[in-house]
Amino acid sequence: QVQLDQSGGGLVQPGGSLRLSCVASGRIFDIFDMGWHRQGPGKEREVVATISNGGTADYADSVKGRFTISRDNAKNTVYLQMDSLQPEDTAVYFCYADISTSRIRDDYWGQGTEVTVSS
């Protein structure tokens, strides 16, 4: 009933920028926290950034000052602007959202999108 669809990502050179988007759809009553995780090659999944429905953002130390998370509540969308990308940012990025429906409140995940930073 609830689906998160991601877009963006791809191949970029070191120092470049990319923007990821994630739209939630379905029978949604409310959306609480939204955010992004990533999993690099041979690494565990890690939190990249989160944002509350009031707009309070938190970032992993590794991306502070380079990545910006934002959301458009009217569009049920969360964004991740990634600047000054480095090879260590190469990963599959997953969005998530804490969503309540008429039946349940749960975390929902996007399908993942690859980001490759390489020259």
Secondary structure, DSSP 4 states (H G I P E B T S, - for coil): -EEEEEE--EEE-TT--EEEEEEEEES-SEEEEEEEEEE-TTS--EEEEEE-TT--EEE-TTTTTTEEEEEEGGGTEEEEEE-S--GGG-EEEEEEEEEE-SS-EEEEE---EEEEE--
